[in-house]
Amino acid sequence: MENVTNRPEATPSEVAAASRRSFLRVAGAAAVTGGLLSACSNADQTSVTPSGARAAGPTVALPTGDVGILAFAYVLEQLEAAFYEMILAKPYPNMSSTDKQLWADIGGHEIIHRALFKAAVGSAVPDLTFNFSSIDFNNRADVLIHAEAFEKTGVGAYNGAGKYIKNADYLTLAGKIVSVETRHHSIIRELQYPHSDAFAGPSIVTSDTGLHLAYEPTFVLPIAQKYINETLDASALVSSLA
């Protein structure tokens, strides 16, 4: 067996290059075969227990630059994936087959996104733990409210962070992911307020530009922190974006 302890220490540039190759390789496989969803659908659904609560965790410092932005996105994708896993683990009373399929479809997308960013950032961000005790998973309306909030925040986060990404490949993939997140947000808004303009109304799309709202990481992270046991430290990331 190879003695990995004798490997020379990789330089930061080598680590970044390997991370990028891994990210793009996994992303390409997912786009071409769709195999990542089936591979992750069971193995990756272990981060949430039916209680939805875990013990407090340590501080997680987000790195700087492009890797920091990917780590920021990874935090959000972990949160969203865990939330949808909880919905299916604790289905509300009389959940229709249509609702169940919807949550499974959206959750499946988030599991893929989570795996993509995990491949990109490696050990920069650990598997996080969550506390969803403030959400009533027995109440469909409450589930919809939180699903809409998570998706709206996620789309705004991608829109706000996109301008900081310097690597063109990362930016392209982030653009593809946010287009899926926007679809999630639209269908959830339609379920909340059927036959209205809620899916793309003025509270979602700005009336002066016709663009979705954009949120800075400093706005998004405190929202996510409410459900994450680990303490997120984004000071280095924010400083690198100035």
Summary of the structure (lengths in Angstrom):
residues: 242
radius of gyration: 18.2
end to end distance: 46.5
largest distance: 63.4
contacts: 720
relative contact order: 0.16
helix: 63%
strand: 4%
